[in-house]
Every structure is written in structure tokens, then in C-alpha cells.
Amino acid sequence: MGEIRKTYDVSFKKKTVNLYLKKGIGYKNVAREMEIDASLVRRWARHFKAEGMKDLEEKET
């Protein structure tokens, strides 16, 4: 049986990316604070840098 994949809303993603990119908090610390895997912080930040917030709104993770 497969795992149920959790999805995060756009406001959560924006807050997370803002903490990482604008506040200068390390991605591991942001992940710990937001209670998510560190790879999500890095992935969302990479998408934001490439496509802006619009990309975060279209992706589901």
C-alpha cells in the first residue's frame, strides 16, 4: 500500500520561501520551524527563483 502524499497550500509555500530567501534563515532551520522536509524548502525556493510565485501556485507538493 502506498503512502498518502500531503499537499501544501500556496500561502504556506509562500511563507516558507519568504523565510528562506528574504529572511536569510537556512533551509534546514526553515524546514524544522515549518515541520516539513528540508528538500521541500529547497525545491520550492528553486521553483520560485526560476518561475516566481506563480509556479508555486501551479505545483502540488
PDB file of N, CA, C, O and CB in Angstrom:
ATOM      1  N   MET A   1       0.843  -1.183   0.000  1.00  0.00           N
ATOM      2  CA  MET A   1       0.000   0.000   0.000  1.00  0.00           C
ATOM      3  C   MET A   1       0.886   1.243   0.000  1.00  0.00           C
ATOM      4  O   MET A   1       1.858   1.300   0.752  1.00  0.00           O
ATOM      5  CB  MET A   1      -0.958   0.000   1.221  1.00  0.00           C
ATOM      6  N   GLY A   2       0.568   2.240  -0.830  1.00  0.00           N
ATOM      7  CA  GLY A   2       1.378   3.456  -0.943  1.00  0.00           C
ATOM      8  C   GLY A   2       1.051   4.477   0.126  1.00  0.00           C
ATOM      9  O   GLY A   2       0.000   4.431   0.765  1.00  0.00           O
ATOM     10  N   GLU A   3       1.980   5.397   0.300  1.00  0.00           N
ATOM     11  CA  GLU A   3       1.776   6.477   1.265  1.00  0.00           C
ATOM     12  C   GLU A   3       0.846   7.535   0.692  1.00  0.00           C
ATOM     13  O   GLU A   3       0.805   7.753  -0.519  1.00  0.00           O
ATOM     14  CB  GLU A   3       3.120   7.110   1.665  1.00  0.00           C
ATOM     15  N   ILE A   4       0.104   8.185   1.572  1.00  0.00           N
ATOM     16  CA  ILE A   4      -0.721   9.315   1.164  1.00  0.00           C
ATOM     17  C   ILE A   4       0.186  10.535   1.090  1.00  0.00           C
ATOM     18  O   ILE A   4       0.904  10.848   2.040  1.00  0.00           O
ATOM     19  CB  ILE A   4      -1.922   9.548   2.158  1.00  0.00           C
ATOM     20  N   ARG A   5       0.146  11.212  -0.034  1.00  0.00           N
ATOM     21  CA  ARG A   5       1.008  12.368  -0.253  1.00  0.00           C
ATOM     22  C   ARG A   5       0.325  13.623   0.277  1.00  0.00           C
ATOM     23  O   ARG A   5      -0.818  13.917  -0.074  1.00  0.00           O
ATOM     24  CB  ARG A   5       1.350  12.526  -1.755  1.00  0.00           C
ATOM     25  N   LYS A   6       1.032  14.353   1.119  1.00  0.00           N
ATOM     26  CA  LYS A   6       0.484  15.574   1.694  1.00  0.00           C
ATOM     27  C   LYS A   6       0.660  16.732   0.718  1.00  0.00           C
ATOM     28  O   LYS A   6       1.690  16.843   0.052  1.00  0.00           O
ATOM     29  CB  LYS A   6       1.161  15.894   3.044  1.00  0.00           C
ATOM     30  N   THR A   7      -0.352  17.593   0.637  1.00  0.00           N
ATOM     31  CA  THR A   7      -0.255  18.789  -0.196  1.00  0.00           C
ATOM     32  C   THR A   7      -0.243  20.022   0.705  1.00  0.00           C
ATOM     33  O   THR A   7      -0.792  20.009   1.806  1.00  0.00           O
ATOM     34  CB  THR A   7      -1.433  18.859  -1.218  1.00  0.00           C
ATOM     35  N   TYR A   8       0.384  21.070   0.222  1.00  0.00           N
ATOM     36  CA  TYR A   8       0.502  22.317   0.979  1.00  0.00           C
ATOM     37  C   TYR A   8      -0.124  23.443   0.176  1.00  0.00           C
ATOM     38  O   TYR A   8       0.049  23.522  -1.040  1.00  0.00           O
ATOM     39  CB  TYR A   8       1.986  22.638   1.312  1.00  0.00           C
ATOM     40  N   ASP A   9      -0.853  24.315   0.865  1.00  0.00           N
ATOM     41  CA  ASP A   9      -1.494  25.419   0.152  1.00  0.00           C
ATOM     42  C   ASP A   9      -0.473  26.501  -0.209  1.00  0.00           C
ATOM     43  O   ASP A   9       0.640  26.536   0.317  1.00  0.00           O
ATOM     44  CB  ASP A   9      -2.627  26.020   1.003  1.00  0.00           C
ATOM     45  N   VAL A  10      -0.882  27.364  -1.106  1.00  0.00           N
ATOM     46  CA  VAL A  10       0.001  28.393  -1.652  1.00  0.00           C
ATOM     47  C   VAL A  10       0.526  29.325  -0.568  1.00  0.00           C
ATOM     48  O   VAL A  10       1.702  29.687  -0.590  1.00  0.00           O
ATOM     49  CB  VAL A  10      -0.729  29.198  -2.713  1.00  0.00           C
ATOM     50  N   SER A  11      -0.313  29.718   0.371  1.00  0.00           N
ATOM     51  CA  SER A  11       0.137  30.648   1.417  1.00  0.00           C
ATOM     52  C   SER A  11       1.225  30.015   2.284  1.00  0.00           C
ATOM     53  O   SER A  11       2.151  30.702   2.714  1.00  0.00           O
ATOM     54  CB  SER A  11      -1.050  31.083   2.297  1.00  0.00           C
ATOM     55  N   PHE A  12       1.118  28.726   2.539  1.00  0.00           N
ATOM     56  CA  PHE A  12       2.144  28.023   3.310  1.00  0.00           C
ATOM     57  C   PHE A  12       3.465  28.011   2.541  1.00  0.00           C
ATOM     58  O   PHE A  12       4.527  28.256   3.115  1.00  0.00           O
ATOM     59  CB  PHE A  12       1.691  26.576   3.628  1.00  0.00           C
ATOM     60  N   LYS A  13       3.394  27.728   1.247  1.00  0.00           N
ATOM     61  CA  LYS A  13       4.602  27.707   0.419  1.00  0.00           C
ATOM     62  C   LYS A  13       5.250  29.088   0.363  1.00  0.00           C
ATOM     63  O   LYS A  13       6.470  29.211   0.476  1.00  0.00           O
ATOM     64  CB  LYS A  13       4.271  27.221  -1.001  1.00  0.00           C
ATOM     65  N   LYS A  14       4.431  30.125   0.187  1.00  0.00           N
ATOM     66  CA  LYS A  14       4.961  31.490   0.123  1.00  0.00           C
ATOM     67  C   LYS A  14       5.644  31.877   1.426  1.00  0.00           C
ATOM     68  O   LYS A  14       6.725  32.466   1.416  1.00  0.00           O
ATOM     69  CB  LYS A  14       3.843  32.484  -0.196  1.00  0.00           C
ATOM     70  N   LYS A  15       5.017  31.548   2.539  1.00  0.00           N
ATOM     71  CA  LYS A  15       5.604  31.863   3.844  1.00  0.00           C
ATOM     72  C   LYS A  15       6.941  31.144   4.006  1.00  0.00           C
ATOM     73  O   LYS A  15       7.914  31.728   4.481  1.00  0.00           O
ATOM     74  CB  LYS A  15       4.638  31.469   4.988  1.00  0.00           C
ATOM     75  N   THR A  16       6.980  29.885   3.612  1.00  0.00           N
ATOM     76  CA  THR A  16       8.194  29.089   3.724  1.00  0.00           C
ATOM     77  C   THR A  16       9.313  29.668   2.867  1.00  0.00           C
ATOM     78  O   THR A  16      10.436  29.837   3.343  1.00  0.00           O
ATOM     79  CB  THR A  16       7.919  27.644   3.323  1.00  0.00           C
ATOM     80  N   VAL A  17       9.016  29.970   1.615  1.00  0.00           N
ATOM     81  CA  VAL A  17      10.016  30.531   0.699  1.00  0.00           C
ATOM     82  C   VAL A  17      10.481  31.894   1.195  1.00  0.00           C
ATOM     83  O   VAL A  17      11.666  32.211   1.099  1.00  0.00           O
ATOM     84  CB  VAL A  17       9.443  30.650  -0.731  1.00  0.00           C
ATOM     85  N   ASN A  18       9.573  32.697   1.719  1.00  0.00           N
ATOM     86  CA  ASN A  18       9.931  34.011   2.242  1.00  0.00           C
ATOM     87  C   ASN A  18      10.916  33.893   3.405  1.00  0.00           C
ATOM     88  O   ASN A  18      11.888  34.644   3.474  1.00  0.00           O
ATOM     89  CB  ASN A  18       8.675  34.763   2.690  1.00  0.00           C
ATOM     90  N   LEU A  19      10.670  32.966   4.303  1.00  0.00           N
ATOM     91  CA  LEU A  19      11.593  32.764   5.426  1.00  0.00           C
ATOM     92  C   LEU A  19      12.987  32.404   4.924  1.00  0.00           C
ATOM     93  O   LEU A  19      13.993  32.893   5.437  1.00  0.00           O
ATOM     94  CB  LEU A  19      11.069  31.662   6.366  1.00  0.00           C
ATOM     95  N   TYR A  20      13.027  31.561   3.936  1.00  0.00           N
ATOM     96  CA  TYR A  20      14.309  31.092   3.414  1.00  0.00           C
ATOM     97  C   TYR A  20      15.034  32.162   2.596  1.00  0.00           C
ATOM     98  O   TYR A  20      16.209  32.434   2.842  1.00  0.00           O
ATOM     99  CB  TYR A  20      14.097  29.858   2.562  1.00  0.00           C
ATOM    100  N   LEU A  21      14.360  32.757   1.648  1.00  0.00           N
ATOM    101  CA  LEU A  21      15.028  33.680   0.725  1.00  0.00           C
ATOM    102  C   LEU A  21      15.132  35.112   1.238  1.00  0.00           C
ATOM    103  O   LEU A  21      16.159  35.761   1.041  1.00  0.00           O
ATOM    104  CB  LEU A  21      14.306  33.686  -0.577  1.00  0.00           C
ATOM    105  N   LYS A  22      14.103  35.606   1.881  1.00  0.00           N
ATOM    106  CA  LYS A  22      14.091  37.022   2.270  1.00  0.00           C
ATOM    107  C   LYS A  22      14.584  37.257   3.690  1.00  0.00           C
ATOM    108  O   LYS A  22      15.185  38.293   3.976  1.00  0.00           O
ATOM    109  CB  LYS A  22      12.699  37.578   2.131  1.00  0.00           C
ATOM    110  N   LYS A  23      14.337  36.314   4.571  1.00  0.00           N
ATOM    111  CA  LYS A  23      14.771  36.481   5.959  1.00  0.00           C
ATOM    112  C   LYS A  23      16.168  35.909   6.190  1.00  0.00           C
ATOM    113  O   LYS A  23      16.795  36.180   7.214  1.00  0.00           O
ATOM    114  CB  LYS A  23      13.779  35.813   6.904  1.00  0.00           C
ATOM    115  N   GLY A  24      16.651  35.119   5.234  1.00  0.00           N
ATOM    116  CA  GLY A  24      18.002  34.583   5.333  1.00  0.00           C
ATOM    117  C   GLY A  24      18.158  33.434   6.308  1.00  0.00           C
ATOM    118  O   GLY A  24      19.270  33.145   6.752  1.00  0.00           O
ATOM    119  N   ILE A  25      17.073  32.783   6.645  1.00  0.00           N
ATOM    120  CA  ILE A  25      17.138  31.632   7.541  1.00  0.00           C
ATOM    121  C   ILE A  25      17.524  30.415   6.707  1.00  0.00           C
ATOM    122  O   ILE A  25      17.001  30.237   5.607  1.00  0.00           O
ATOM    123  CB  ILE A  25      15.771  31.403   8.287  1.00  0.00           C
ATOM    124  N   GLY A  26      18.417  29.584   7.199  1.00  0.00           N
ATOM    125  CA  GLY A  26      18.844  28.394   6.469  1.00  0.00           C
ATOM    126  C   GLY A  26      17.682  27.449   6.190  1.00  0.00           C
ATOM    127  O   GLY A  26      16.728  27.373   6.964  1.00  0.00           O
ATOM    128  N   TYR A  27      17.775  26.727   5.070  1.00  0.00           N
ATOM    129  CA  TYR A  27      16.658  25.868   4.678  1.00  0.00           C
ATOM    130  C   TYR A  27      16.367  24.772   5.696  1.00  0.00           C
ATOM    131  O   TYR A  27      15.211  24.383   5.863  1.00  0.00           O
ATOM    132  CB  TYR A  27      16.941  25.243   3.338  1.00  0.00           C
ATOM    133  N   LYS A  28      17.384  24.271   6.372  1.00  0.00           N
ATOM    134  CA  LYS A  28      17.149  23.239   7.388  1.00  0.00           C
ATOM    135  C   LYS A  28      16.395  23.818   8.582  1.00  0.00           C
ATOM    136  O   LYS A  28      15.515  23.163   9.142  1.00  0.00           O
ATOM    137  CB  LYS A  28      18.485  22.623   7.851  1.00  0.00           C
ATOM    138  N   ASN A  29      16.738  25.041   8.970  1.00  0.00           N
ATOM    139  CA  ASN A  29      16.035  25.691  10.078  1.00  0.00           C
ATOM    140  C   ASN A  29      14.602  26.040   9.702  1.00  0.00           C
ATOM    141  O   ASN A  29      13.691  25.897  10.517  1.00  0.00           O
ATOM    142  CB  ASN A  29      16.779  26.951  10.510  1.00  0.00           C
ATOM    143  N   VAL A  30      14.401  26.495   8.471  1.00  0.00           N
ATOM    144  CA  VAL A  30      13.044  26.785   7.995  1.00  0.00           C
ATOM    145  C   VAL A  30      12.217  25.502   8.015  1.00  0.00           C
ATOM    146  O   VAL A  30      11.077  25.495   8.480  1.00  0.00           O
ATOM    147  CB  VAL A  30      13.074  27.398   6.560  1.00  0.00           C
ATOM    148  N   ALA A  31      12.797  24.427   7.510  1.00  0.00           N
ATOM    149  CA  ALA A  31      12.088  23.144   7.475  1.00  0.00           C
ATOM    150  C   ALA A  31      11.697  22.698   8.881  1.00  0.00           C
ATOM    151  O   ALA A  31      10.580  22.228   9.103  1.00  0.00           O
ATOM    152  CB  ALA A  31      12.957  22.067   6.803  1.00  0.00           C
ATOM    153  N   ARG A  32      12.600  22.843   9.808  1.00  0.00           N
ATOM    154  CA  ARG A  32      12.314  22.459  11.197  1.00  0.00           C
ATOM    155  C   ARG A  32      11.186  23.322  11.759  1.00  0.00           C
ATOM    156  O   ARG A  32      10.267  22.811  12.399  1.00  0.00           O
ATOM    157  CB  ARG A  32      13.586  22.594  12.079  1.00  0.00           C
ATOM    158  N   GLU A  33      11.260  24.622  11.519  1.00  0.00           N
ATOM    159  CA  GLU A  33      10.242  25.549  12.024  1.00  0.00           C
ATOM    160  C   GLU A  33       8.865  25.270  11.411  1.00  0.00           C
ATOM    161  O   GLU A  33       7.845  25.347  12.097  1.00  0.00           O
ATOM    162  CB  GLU A  33      10.657  26.994  11.732  1.00  0.00           C
ATOM    163  N   MET A  34       8.848  24.946  10.119  1.00  0.00           N
ATOM    164  CA  MET A  34       7.582  24.718   9.413  1.00  0.00           C
ATOM    165  C   MET A  34       7.122  23.258   9.505  1.00  0.00           C
ATOM    166  O   MET A  34       6.032  22.908   9.051  1.00  0.00           O
ATOM    167  CB  MET A  34       7.726  25.120   7.947  1.00  0.00           C
ATOM    168  N   GLU A  35       7.966  22.423  10.095  1.00  0.00           N
ATOM    169  CA  GLU A  35       7.670  20.996  10.287  1.00  0.00           C
ATOM    170  C   GLU A  35       7.445  20.266   8.961  1.00  0.00           C
ATOM    171  O   GLU A  35       6.474  19.532   8.781  1.00  0.00           O
ATOM    172  CB  GLU A  35       6.440  20.833  11.175  1.00  0.00           C
ATOM    173  N   ILE A  36       8.393  20.503   8.034  1.00  0.00           N
ATOM    174  CA  ILE A  36       8.369  19.829   6.737  1.00  0.00           C
ATOM    175  C   ILE A  36       9.771  19.322   6.424  1.00  0.00           C
ATOM    176  O   ILE A  36      10.731  19.658   7.117  1.00  0.00           O
ATOM    177  CB  ILE A  36       7.857  20.786   5.612  1.00  0.00           C
ATOM    178  N   ASP A  37       9.881  18.521   5.390  1.00  0.00           N
ATOM    179  CA  ASP A  37      11.177  18.019   4.965  1.00  0.00           C
ATOM    180  C   ASP A  37      11.985  19.149   4.322  1.00  0.00           C
ATOM    181  O   ASP A  37      11.438  19.976   3.592  1.00  0.00           O
ATOM    182  CB  ASP A  37      11.008  16.837   3.983  1.00  0.00           C
ATOM    183  N   ALA A  38      13.274  19.174   4.596  1.00  0.00           N
ATOM    184  CA  ALA A  38      14.146  20.228   4.072  1.00  0.00           C
ATOM    185  C   ALA A  38      14.176  20.253   2.548  1.00  0.00           C
ATOM    186  O   ALA A  38      14.367  21.312   1.951  1.00  0.00           O
ATOM    187  CB  ALA A  38      15.554  20.046   4.603  1.00  0.00           C
ATOM    188  N   SER A  39      13.990  19.109   1.922  1.00  0.00           N
ATOM    189  CA  SER A  39      14.016  19.078   0.456  1.00  0.00           C
ATOM    190  C   SER A  39      12.878  19.899  -0.149  1.00  0.00           C
ATOM    191  O   SER A  39      13.023  20.434  -1.248  1.00  0.00           O
ATOM    192  CB  SER A  39      13.933  17.635  -0.040  1.00  0.00           C
ATOM    193  N   LEU A  40      11.751  20.005   0.553  1.00  0.00           N
ATOM    194  CA  LEU A  40      10.640  20.826   0.060  1.00  0.00           C
ATOM    195  C   LEU A  40      11.012  22.299   0.041  1.00  0.00           C
ATOM    196  O   LEU A  40      10.677  23.008  -0.908  1.00  0.00           O
ATOM    197  CB  LEU A  40       9.393  20.614   0.921  1.00  0.00           C
ATOM    198  N   VAL A  41      11.693  22.767   1.068  1.00  0.00           N
ATOM    199  CA  VAL A  41      12.113  24.173   1.128  1.00  0.00           C
ATOM    200  C   VAL A  41      13.011  24.481  -0.064  1.00  0.00           C
ATOM    201  O   VAL A  41      12.819  25.484  -0.751  1.00  0.00           O
ATOM    202  CB  VAL A  41      12.852  24.483   2.468  1.00  0.00           C
ATOM    203  N   ARG A  42      13.975  23.630  -0.300  1.00  0.00           N
ATOM    204  CA  ARG A  42      14.900  23.847  -1.413  1.00  0.00           C
ATOM    205  C   ARG A  42      14.181  23.771  -2.753  1.00  0.00           C
ATOM    206  O   ARG A  42      14.448  24.578  -3.643  1.00  0.00           O
ATOM    207  CB  ARG A  42      16.031  22.823  -1.370  1.00  0.00           C
ATOM    208  N   ARG A  43      13.276  22.814  -2.905  1.00  0.00           N
ATOM    209  CA  ARG A  43      12.540  22.663  -4.168  1.00  0.00           C
ATOM    210  C   ARG A  43      11.670  23.880  -4.439  1.00  0.00           C
ATOM    211  O   ARG A  43      11.682  24.418  -5.546  1.00  0.00           O
ATOM    212  CB  ARG A  43      11.672  21.397  -4.140  1.00  0.00           C
ATOM    213  N   TRP A  44      10.911  24.320  -3.429  1.00  0.00           N
ATOM    214  CA  TRP A  44      10.034  25.478  -3.610  1.00  0.00           C
ATOM    215  C   TRP A  44      10.843  26.732  -3.906  1.00  0.00           C
ATOM    216  O   TRP A  44      10.443  27.542  -4.742  1.00  0.00           O
ATOM    217  CB  TRP A  44       9.164  25.693  -2.366  1.00  0.00           C
ATOM    218  N   ALA A  45      11.979  26.902  -3.229  1.00  0.00           N
ATOM    219  CA  ALA A  45      12.828  28.074  -3.472  1.00  0.00           C
ATOM    220  C   ALA A  45      13.390  28.044  -4.892  1.00  0.00           C
ATOM    221  O   ALA A  45      13.451  29.078  -5.558  1.00  0.00           O
ATOM    222  CB  ALA A  45      13.981  28.133  -2.442  1.00  0.00           C
ATOM    223  N   ARG A  46      13.794  26.881  -5.350  1.00  0.00           N
ATOM    224  CA  ARG A  46      14.320  26.733  -6.709  1.00  0.00           C
ATOM    225  C   ARG A  46      13.240  27.087  -7.737  1.00  0.00           C
ATOM    226  O   ARG A  46      13.515  27.776  -8.720  1.00  0.00           O
ATOM    227  CB  ARG A  46      14.833  25.287  -6.941  1.00  0.00           C
ATOM    228  N   HIS A  47      12.019  26.616  -7.506  1.00  0.00           N
ATOM    229  CA  HIS A  47      10.901  26.945  -8.399  1.00  0.00           C
ATOM    230  C   HIS A  47      10.623  28.445  -8.379  1.00  0.00           C
ATOM    231  O   HIS A  47      10.382  29.051  -9.423  1.00  0.00           O
ATOM    232  CB  HIS A  47       9.631  26.163  -7.993  1.00  0.00           C
ATOM    233  N   PHE A  48      10.656  29.037  -7.197  1.00  0.00           N
ATOM    234  CA  PHE A  48      10.403  30.477  -7.084  1.00  0.00           C
ATOM    235  C   PHE A  48      11.446  31.279  -7.853  1.00  0.00           C
ATOM    236  O   PHE A  48      11.109  32.213  -8.580  1.00  0.00           O
ATOM    237  CB  PHE A  48      10.393  30.906  -5.612  1.00  0.00           C
ATOM    238  N   LYS A  49      12.709  30.910  -7.689  1.00  0.00           N
ATOM    239  CA  LYS A  49      13.774  31.637  -8.384  1.00  0.00           C
ATOM    240  C   LYS A  49      13.625  31.523  -9.895  1.00  0.00           C
ATOM    241  O   LYS A  49      13.917  32.472 -10.622  1.00  0.00           O
ATOM    242  CB  LYS A  49      15.147  31.112  -7.954  1.00  0.00           C
ATOM    243  N   ALA A  50      13.174  30.375 -10.366  1.00  0.00           N
ATOM    244  CA  ALA A  50      13.047  30.152 -11.809  1.00  0.00           C
ATOM    245  C   ALA A  50      11.767  30.750 -12.393  1.00  0.00           C
ATOM    246  O   ALA A  50      11.788  31.308 -13.490  1.00  0.00           O
ATOM    247  CB  ALA A  50      13.087  28.669 -12.102  1.00  0.00           C
ATOM    248  N   GLU A  51      10.661  30.635 -11.669  1.00  0.00           N
ATOM    249  CA  GLU A  51       9.355  30.977 -12.236  1.00  0.00           C
ATOM    250  C   GLU A  51       8.542  31.990 -11.438  1.00  0.00           C
ATOM    251  O   GLU A  51       7.491  32.431 -11.904  1.00  0.00           O
ATOM    252  CB  GLU A  51       8.559  29.748 -12.381  1.00  0.00           C
ATOM    253  N   GLY A  52       8.997  32.364 -10.259  1.00  0.00           N
ATOM    254  CA  GLY A  52       8.220  33.264  -9.413  1.00  0.00           C
ATOM    255  C   GLY A  52       7.139  32.513  -8.645  1.00  0.00           C
ATOM    256  O   GLY A  52       7.054  31.287  -8.721  1.00  0.00           O
ATOM    257  N   MET A  53       6.318  33.248  -7.911  1.00  0.00           N
ATOM    258  CA  MET A  53       5.282  32.632  -7.081  1.00  0.00           C
ATOM    259  C   MET A  53       4.222  31.908  -7.901  1.00  0.00           C
ATOM    260  O   MET A  53       3.587  30.977  -7.406  1.00  0.00           O
ATOM    261  CB  MET A  53       4.622  33.682  -6.222  1.00  0.00           C
ATOM    262  N   LYS A  54       4.026  32.318  -9.134  1.00  0.00           N
ATOM    263  CA  LYS A  54       3.028  31.656  -9.982  1.00  0.00           C
ATOM    264  C   LYS A  54       3.318  30.163 -10.079  1.00  0.00           C
ATOM    265  O   LYS A  54       2.399  29.345 -10.050  1.00  0.00           O
ATOM    266  CB  LYS A  54       3.005  32.286 -11.392  1.00  0.00           C
ATOM    267  N   ASP A  55       4.592  29.812 -10.192  1.00  0.00           N
ATOM    268  CA  ASP A  55       4.967  28.408 -10.291  1.00  0.00           C
ATOM    269  C   ASP A  55       4.590  27.644  -9.025  1.00  0.00           C
ATOM    270  O   ASP A  55       4.162  26.493  -9.101  1.00  0.00           O
ATOM    271  CB  ASP A  55       6.463  28.277 -10.557  1.00  0.00           C
ATOM    272  N   LEU A  56       4.745  28.270  -7.873  1.00  0.00           N
ATOM    273  CA  LEU A  56       4.375  27.602  -6.624  1.00  0.00           C
ATOM    274  C   LEU A  56       2.877  27.341  -6.571  1.00  0.00           C
ATOM    275  O   LEU A  56       2.443  26.342  -5.998  1.00  0.00           O
ATOM    276  CB  LEU A  56       4.805  28.443  -5.416  1.00  0.00           C
ATOM    277  N   GLU A  57       2.091  28.219  -7.156  1.00  0.00           N
ATOM    278  CA  GLU A  57       0.645  28.065  -7.134  1.00  0.00           C
ATOM    279  C   GLU A  57       0.189  26.913  -8.016  1.00  0.00           C
ATOM    280  O   GLU A  57      -0.839  26.293  -7.745  1.00  0.00           O
ATOM    281  CB  GLU A  57      -0.024  29.350  -7.576  1.00  0.00           C
ATOM    282  N   GLU A  58       0.944  26.621  -9.068  1.00  0.00           N
ATOM    283  CA  GLU A  58       0.536  25.581 -10.005  1.00  0.00           C
ATOM    284  C   GLU A  58       1.029  24.200  -9.615  1.00  0.00           C
ATOM    285  O   GLU A  58       0.437  23.204 -10.033  1.00  0.00           O
ATOM    286  CB  GLU A  58       1.028  25.914 -11.374  1.00  0.00           C
ATOM    287  N   LYS A  59       2.077  24.107  -8.841  1.00  0.00           N
ATOM    288  CA  LYS A  59       2.641  22.818  -8.460  1.00  0.00           C
ATOM    289  C   LYS A  59       1.958  22.299  -7.210  1.00  0.00           C
ATOM    290  O   LYS A  59       1.603  23.074  -6.322  1.00  0.00           O
ATOM    291  CB  LYS A  59       4.156  22.928  -8.237  1.00  0.00           C
ATOM    292  N   GLU A  60       1.778  21.007  -7.142  1.00  0.00           N
ATOM    293  CA  GLU A  60       1.222  20.394  -5.940  1.00  0.00           C
ATOM    294  C   GLU A  60       2.291  19.555  -5.287  1.00  0.00           C
ATOM    295  O   GLU A  60       2.846  18.648  -5.906  1.00  0.00           O
ATOM    296  CB  GLU A  60      -0.026  19.539  -6.265  1.00  0.00           C
ATOM    297  N   THR A  61       2.589  19.864  -4.002  1.00  0.00           N
ATOM    298  CA  THR A  61       3.504  19.062  -3.197  1.00  0.00           C
ATOM    299  C   THR A  61       3.096  19.166  -1.774  1.00  0.00           C
ATOM    300  O   THR A  61       3.729  18.567  -0.905  1.00  0.00           O
ATOM    301  CB  THR A  61       4.959  19.501  -3.375  1.00  0.00           C
TER     302      THR A  61
END
